[in-house]
Amino acid sequence: MRLSLLLAAGFAVSIFSVANADTTDQKWKTKVLVAKQGDHCADDPNCFNRYHPAIPTVARANPGDQIIIHSRDALDSDLTLDSVANDVLAIDLNLVHPMTGPVYIEGAERGDVLAVTLLDIAPDEYGYTVIVPGFGFLRDIYTEPYVVNWRLNRTHAESDQMPGVKVPYEAFLGSVGVLPGAEEVVIWKAREAALGAAGGAALAPQPVGAMPTAVCGPEGSNKDDCLRTIPPRENGGNMDVQQMQIGTTMLFPCFIDGCGFFVGDVHYAQGDGEVGGTAIETGAVVTVVTEIRKGAGAYITAPQVEGGAQIKKIEPSKFYQTIGLPLKGAGEIPPTHTYIDAKEIGALENLSEDLTLAARHALLQMIEYLKREHGLTAEQAYTLASVAVDLRVGQVVDVPNYIVTAVLNMDVFSD
């Protein structure tokens, strides 16, 4: 309505000017920034790749503050959009899984629970999925390096190495958690050493490449007690649980005062299982807010998650599913079973109540489907399965054959 008409109609109109009258000028949030410095974790005082309670705090935040963390990719790599398979061989596995932090949460004590709500993940523009020889669920089959380079935005990922595929943006924190206490270091180190002595897959402390060097390096004060950041444990860490999407609240028992909160290893997208060993790996800017639940560590002794509709939003609109049984070839001993009475199980074609073998059976069928129906190479199929196929438990009662299914998100195939 024109001003003259308003005046004629008897409306009182006040005309005044206010400098900078804009909502962007109104601030109320307290923000704590933990930024990356340098090209690699070794250059960055805000980065570490081992766990120990002696690792010094790099920032402090109050509950309710927005904590903004710049995370690094899982391999702390030099990979680019132009990378080729042989570049994977240059990755130093002693350096992998760098974390940003730790952040001291004011008022948090051992025995409390830290509730961490994920507000946002802004991914880098580049991500990768790789096959690392000797690593991954089917490491006995896929023994050569392979890389898919992804162009990322806030809607989907595309790659020249995966034509006709668009993977939806479903970012989450592959690694997130709190530092262990001295007591936990002793317990976890001992149980993993016992597993390794029995022939199981376990990673002993490794000072070479460890950061911070003053605590965990070859001359570090605790070099023999710094735990690797690859395995998840009761403190969280490398859980790779895709349901922990934006809007969910993650609960971690605190083992030290201040909790020692950290973030790393953002996954742009991942299938449940991350079967190839990597998801769509990328760096990101992560925003969280925390709350302390006093004394809740008495009953929350490992990570738990509170969520809502997030779990529905990552479900595919259409899918293809294979059904896995605990079956194998006569004389075959999968690498996951080599340390469990291998002589006894070698001759069997059917194992009892074995979810790992059922998952392998489902995945092998899915790879064959992708090769047959979508024209993918074996490496493309395995890599796509790592980012867009969910391994799900069907049932654990119908002995001897427990069921694991592989569910392919058919939405990734562009029309």
Residue pairs with C-beta under 8 A, 6 or more apart in sequence:
3 13
6 13
7 13
29 65
29 66
30 62
30 64
30 65
30 66
31 65
31 66
31 67
31 68
32 59
32 60
32 61
32 65
32 66
32 67
32 68
32 103
33 59
33 68
34 46
34 58
34 59
34 67
34 68
34 69
34 70
34 100
34 101
34 103
35 46
35 70
36 44
36 46
36 47
36 70
36 71
36 72
36 100
36 283
37 43
37 44
37 45
37 46
38 44
40 72
40 76
40 95
40 98
41 47
41 48
41 49
41 72
41 76
41 95
41 98
41 211
42 95
42 211
44 72
44 98
45 58
45 212
46 58
46 59
46 100
46 101
47 72
47 98
47 99
47 100
47 211
48 55
48 98
48 99
48 101
48 102
48 211
48 212
48 216
48 262
49 76
49 95
49 96
49 97
49 98
49 99
49 209
49 210
49 211
49 229
50 205
50 210
50 211
50 215
50 216
50 226
50 227
50 228
50 229
51 179
51 180
51 185
51 226
51 227
51 228
51 229
51 235
51 237
52 179
52 180
52 185
52 215
52 216
52 222
52 225
52 226
52 227
53 179
53 180
53 181
53 182
53 185
53 255
53 256
53 260
54 215
54 221
54 222
55 102
55 179
55 212
55 215
55 216
55 260
56 212
56 215
57 102
57 103
57 104
57 258
57 260
58 101
58 102
58 103
59 67
59 101
59 103
59 104
60 103
60 104
60 105
60 106
60 258
61 67
61 103
61 104
61 105
61 106
61 290
62 105
62 106
62 107
63 105
63 106
63 107
63 108
63 290
63 291
63 292
64 289
64 290
64 291
65 289
65 290
66 119
66 287
66 288
66 289
67 103
67 261
67 287
67 288
67 289
67 290
68 285
68 286
68 287
69 100
69 101
69 103
69 263
69 285
69 286
69 287
69 288
70 100
70 283
70 284
70 285
70 286
71 100
71 263
71 264
71 265
71 266
71 283
71 284
71 285
71 286
72 98
72 100
72 264
72 283
73 79
73 124
73 127
73 128
73 265
73 266
73 281
73 282
73 283
74 96
74 97
74 174
74 175
74 264
74 265
74 278
74 281
75 91
75 95
75 96
75 130
75 278
75 281
76 95
76 96
76 98
77 91
77 128
78 87
78 90
79 87
79 88
79 128
79 130
79 147
79 149
80 126
80 149
81 126
81 149
81 151
82 149
83 128
83 147
83 149
84 147
85 144
85 145
85 146
85 147
86 145
87 147
88 130
88 131
88 132
88 145
88 146
88 147
89 133
89 145
91 130
91 132
92 209
93 132
94 206
94 208
94 209
94 210
95 209
96 229
96 230
97 175
97 228
97 229
97 230
97 238
97 264
97 265
98 211
98 229
98 264
99 175
99 229
99 262
99 263
99 264
99 265
100 262
100 263
100 264
101 260
101 261
101 262
101 263
102 178
102 179
102 258
102 259
102 260
102 261
102 262
103 260
103 261
103 262
104 258
104 259
104 260
104 261
105 114
105 258
105 259
105 261
105 290
105 292
106 258
107 292
108 114
108 254
108 257
108 258
108 259
108 292
109 254
109 257
109 294
110 181
110 254
110 255
110 256
110 257
110 297
111 253
111 254
111 295
111 297
111 298
112 253
112 254
112 259
112 292
112 293
112 294
112 295
112 296
112 297
113 251
113 252
113 253
113 254
113 292
113 293
113 296
113 297
113 300
114 178
114 251
114 252
114 254
114 259
114 261
114 290
114 291
114 292
114 293
115 249
115 250
115 251
115 290
115 291
115 292
115 293
115 306
116 176
116 249
116 250
116 251
116 252
116 261
116 288
116 289
116 290
117 247
117 248
117 249
117 250
117 288
117 289
117 290
117 291
118 172
118 173
118 244
118 245
118 246
118 247
118 248
118 249
118 250
118 286
118 287
118 288
119 246
119 287
119 288
119 289
120 246
120 285
120 286
120 287
121 171
121 172
121 173
121 246
121 266
121 284
121 285
121 286
121 287
122 154
122 284
122 285
122 286
123 152
123 154
123 169
123 171
123 266
123 268
123 282
123 283
123 284
124 152
124 282
124 283
124 284
125 151
125 152
125 153
126 149
126 150
126 151
126 152
126 282
127 149
127 150
127 152
127 157
127 268
127 280
127 281
127 282
128 147
128 148
128 149
128 150
128 278
128 280
128 281
128 282
129 147
129 148
129 150
129 276
129 278
129 279
129 280
129 281
129 383
129 386
129 387
130 145
130 146
130 147
130 148
130 276
130 277
130 278
130 281
131 142
131 144
131 145
131 146
131 147
131 276
131 277
131 278
131 379
131 382
131 383
132 145
132 277
132 278
133 139
133 143
133 144
133 145
134 143
135 277
136 142
136 275
136 276
136 277
136 382
136 386
137 273
137 275
137 276
137 277
137 336
137 359
137 360
137 363
138 275
138 276
138 360
138 363
138 364
138 382
139 277
139 335
140 334
140 335
142 276
142 378
142 379
142 382
144 379
146 379
146 383
147 161
148 159
148 161
148 162
148 380
148 383
149 159
149 160
149 161
150 157
150 158
150 159
150 167
150 268
150 280
150 282
151 157
151 158
151 159
152 169
152 268
152 280
152 282
153 169
154 169
155 168
155 169
156 166
156 167
156 168
156 169
157 166
157 167
157 169
157 268
157 269
157 280
158 165
158 166
158 167
159 165
161 380
162 380
162 383
162 384
164 413
164 414
165 384
165 412
165 413
165 414
166 412
166 414
167 268
167 269
167 280
167 387
167 388
167 412
168 269
168 409
168 411
168 412
169 268
169 269
170 242
170 245
170 268
170 269
170 270
170 313
170 314
171 245
171 246
171 266
171 267
171 268
171 269
171 284
172 241
172 242
172 243
172 244
172 245
172 246
172 266
172 267
172 270
173 244
173 250
173 263
173 264
173 265
173 266
173 267
173 286
174 238
174 239
174 240
174 264
174 265
174 266
174 267
174 270
174 279
174 281
175 229
175 236
175 237
175 238
175 239
175 240
175 262
175 263
175 264
175 265
176 236
176 237
176 239
176 244
176 250
176 262
176 263
176 264
177 235
177 236
177 237
177 239
177 252
177 261
177 262
177 303
178 235
178 236
178 252
178 253
178 254
178 255
178 256
178 259
178 260
178 261
178 262
179 235
179 255
179 256
179 259
179 260
179 262
180 188
180 227
180 233
180 234
180 235
180 255
180 256
181 255
181 256
183 255
184 233
184 234
184 235
184 255
185 225
185 227
186 225
188 227
188 233
188 234
189 205
189 225
189 227
192 202
192 203
192 204
192 231
193 202
193 204
195 201
195 202
196 202
196 204
198 339
199 338
199 339
200 339
202 231
203 228
203 230
203 231
204 228
205 223
205 224
205 225
205 226
205 227
205 228
206 228
207 216
207 217
207 218
207 220
207 223
207 224
207 226
208 218
210 216
210 217
210 218
210 220
210 223
210 226
211 217
212 220
213 219
213 220
214 220
214 221
215 221
215 222
215 223
215 226
216 222
216 223
216 226
217 223
220 226
227 233
229 237
229 238
229 264
230 238
231 237
231 238
232 238
232 239
232 240
234 253
234 301
234 302
234 303
235 252
235 253
235 255
235 303
236 250
236 252
236 303
238 265
239 303
240 265
240 267
240 270
240 274
240 279
241 305
242 267
242 269
242 270
242 271
242 272
242 314
243 305
243 307
243 310
243 311
243 314
244 250
244 305
244 307
245 307
245 310
245 311
245 313
245 314
246 310
247 307
247 308
247 310
248 305
248 306
248 307
248 308
248 310
249 305
249 306
249 307
250 303
250 304
250 305
250 306
251 293
251 296
251 300
251 303
251 304
251 305
251 306
252 259
252 261
252 303
253 296
253 297
253 300
253 301
253 302
254 297
261 290
263 286
263 288
265 281
266 281
266 282
266 283
266 284
266 286
267 274
267 279
267 280
267 281
267 282
268 279
268 280
268 281
268 282
269 279
269 280
269 387
269 388
270 279
270 280
270 386
270 387
271 279
271 385
271 386
271 387
271 388
271 389
271 390
271 391
271 409
272 389
272 390
272 391
272 392
273 359
273 363
273 386
273 389
273 390
273 391
274 386
275 363
275 382
275 385
275 386
275 389
275 391
276 382
276 383
276 385
276 386
277 386
278 386
279 386
279 387
280 387
293 300
316 407
316 408
316 409
316 410
316 411
317 410
317 411
318 410
318 411
319 407
319 408
319 409
319 410
320 366
320 369
320 407
320 408
320 410
321 405
321 406
321 407
321 408
322 362
322 363
322 365
322 366
322 369
322 405
322 406
323 362
323 365
323 394
323 403
323 405
324 358
324 359
324 360
324 361
324 362
324 363
324 365
324 403
324 404
324 405
324 406
325 350
325 358
325 361
325 401
325 403
326 350
326 351
326 352
326 353
326 354
326 355
326 357
326 358
326 361
326 400
326 401
326 402
327 349
327 350
327 351
327 357
327 361
328 334
328 348
328 349
328 351
328 357
328 360
328 361
329 349
330 347
330 348
330 349
331 346
331 347
332 346
333 342
333 345
333 346
334 356
334 357
334 360
336 356
336 357
336 360
337 345
337 356
337 357
345 351
350 400
350 401
351 357
351 400
352 399
352 400
353 396
353 399
353 400
353 402
354 402
355 393
355 396
355 402
355 404
358 401
358 402
358 403
358 404
359 391
359 404
359 406
361 404
362 391
362 404
362 405
362 406
363 385
363 389
363 391
363 406
365 406
366 381
366 385
366 389
366 406
366 408
367 378
367 381
367 382
367 385
369 408
370 376
370 380
370 381
370 384
370 385
370 408
371 377
371 378
371 381
374 381
374 413
376 384
384 412
385 406
385 408
388 408
388 409
388 412
389 406
389 407
389 408
389 409
390 406
390 407
390 409
391 404
391 405
391 406
391 407
392 404
392 405
392 406
392 407
393 402
393 403
393 404
394 402
394 403
394 404
394 405
395 402
395 403
396 402
